[in-house]
Amino acid sequence: MNLQSTYFHYFRDSRTAMAIADKLGTLVASNDCFNMLMKSLSGIDVDITSNNARLGSSFDFLPIQDAVRFSNLLSKLANDDNAKLDFKTPYRDKNGNVRWFKIHAWRINLDPRIDLSERGPFIGFIMHDETMETEAEEKLHEDMRIAEKAMETKSRFLATMSHEIRTPIQTIIGTAELLEDTKLDREQKEFTRQIQLSAEVLLSLVNDVLDYSKIEAGKMELDIIPFSPSKTIEDTVKILSLEINKKNLELSLEIDPGVQQTISGDQGKFRQILINLIKNAIKFTPKGTITVRAVTLGDERLRNITVSVADTGIGIPEEIRERLFTTFMQADSSHTRRFGGSGLGLAISRNMVELMGGNIEMIPNEGGGSIFRFTIPAPVTEDFIHSSQNTIPETPAELPSSAKVMVVEDYPVNRELFIMIMEKLGADVISAEDGQEALEKANADLDIIFMDIQMPRMNGYEAAAELRRRGFTIPIIAITAGTLEEEQKLCLDAGFNDILFKPFKRPGIEMMYRKWLNTGTLNTGTQNTAAKEKEMELNTDIFNAEDLVDTFMEDAERAKSMVKIFIERTVGQLENLPLLNEAKNWEEAHRIAHTIKGASRTLSGTNLGNAAARLEKAYKQLDMEEINAAFPLVAEEFDRFKKAAEPFLNS
């Protein structure tokens, strides 16, 4: 094979513009494609036989700065053994149209094996008209810019609409709360509860749409704080217990002891994923059991938590399982009509789990129904300090017994609602309709300000910033329906101390009030708030009378009756368990532990329910060592439950 002949024909006939020049920039070889391209670019013939064989002068059609740059690069190539040149530039053709071309050039070094006159060095050139590629790339960038702008516009629109929709929802929920405090009969209380539930369903749909828009725009971020996953799971189950009871479903909660350690993560998103999965299980389970189970894997410092929600419901056909976690997905259109929902819950859950570095899946339940489970990293934390660079100095420890509060809200109904709640908490309240009026009424006697963000004349950002400029150091709390991260950052940057999200409820307002004024229990003088709250939390884990009455739809007498029956039965069951152990009747012992667990949790005895769950698991695994360890704990927690419930039973 004659390689020289082959290379020559490859060079000459190539459809790529190719040329070779000496170190002075004079052409020594070029193919037809190169000659035609140069003529189309410069309007003159460029080949080795013409007077225009010098490449330097052939690029005069370039803008002056590019022509000088090209000449300098060419000189560098001629004198540097390792130099290469990649040069892309625009130019205008003879019709005035902007075009793009690219030059790739490299030095061809001396070859001692050939004749002296042909040793070089030479410069190799490949040229390419990249107008079409460049225009396509620019169009792609422009399309992306337009898409990003459209996404940003949509996010802003949804945030604004969210605020507008949340405002009347706030009025409905707040007014229903106040209505509950009046003298109502049982039927009226149920109507009030239905109003609240319906408003919260509407709020949930608004939140789903807003969360999806944040995911779509890539603006959903993690809020890392220390939290207890076991307590979060228990609290979430409590929130949904009424829905579970209404459908006469049985709930089983199994929490591995390792889950009780404090971890570092996003508690809000962890809770929302749980709510989405448990609500789905409730929705699609006409009868049977829902089992929430949490286990841990890993070492002490870095571990994973797996939470599963199993139901015995209608199940999911195999053909649609792969599409379950996509947006607006329902099993079929009949499910949409029958069960409702936005079809966004699982898609949002998937995105949240993946944002936390985990995964989520669905598998069929062997006994019928479905199991949804997700696994996330759960690093254990012993100490976590949460600070903010935007902290405004807190108020002094000595505060008036009746705090002076300003409420700034443009929506009249919400303003009056907030004032009523504050007055019930014992506060002395003045109000303003917008930021401008707030500035006019602000005085040195104020202890705290609650201020809406979106208001006419002067918004909350401007008003808060001006108050800080005037030297006000009292707590200013933003009231907003917006949940976008940048809006929250704007609040802190403007000088707000904290944020109260709409729709607000009386417990949320009271918590914020106590948090920033450090008044302990309102209207009873200052106390050790942290110690008192800890004590209350521990007591309510033993027995929560308020939660129990709420579960029984305010029927306190019926609740008392159920607690008495439970105590009487449990006394006998605990006396019977040692006998069942001796007889090795594990099935009956497991049933009793399961019954105590479910009943105590229904009756707001969290600690007893947890202890019984541990015993139930031990019986299921026939772990005698664990059975012997767990049984005394159940007996101890039962005694504590009885003592804690005694004041309620005697009231």
Secondary structure, DSSP 8 states (H G I E B T S, - for coil): --HHHHHHHHHHH-SSEEEEEETTSBEEEE-HHHHHHHHHHHSS--STTSTT-BHHHHTTTS-HHHHHHHHHHHHHHHH-TT-EEEEEEEEE-TTS-EEEEEEEEEEE---TTS-GGG---EEEEEEEE-HHHHHHHHHHHHHHHHHHHHHHHHHHHHHHHHHHHHHHHHHHHHHHHHHHTS---HHHHHHHHHHHHHHHHHHHHHHHHHHHHHHHTT------EEE-HHHHHHHHHHHHHHHHHHTT-EEEEEE-GGGGS-EEE-HHHHHHHHHHHHHHHHHT-SSSEEEEEEEEEE-SSSEEEEEEEEE-SS---GGGGGGTTSTT--S-HHHHHHH---S-HHHHHHHHHHHTT-EEEEEE-TTSSEEEEEEEE--B-S------TT------S---SS-EEEEE-SSHHHHHHHHHHHHHTT-EEEEESSHHHHHHH--TT--EEEEESS-SSS-HHHHHHHHHHTT--S-EEEEES---HHHHHHHHHHT-SEEEESS--HHHHHHHHHHHH--SSTTS----HHHHHHHHHHHHHH--HHHHHHHTTT-HHHHHHHHHHHHHHHHHHHHHHHHHHHTT-HHHHHHHHHHHHHHHHHTT-HHHHHHHHHHHHHHHHT-HHHHHHHHHHHHHHHHHHHHHHHHHHH-
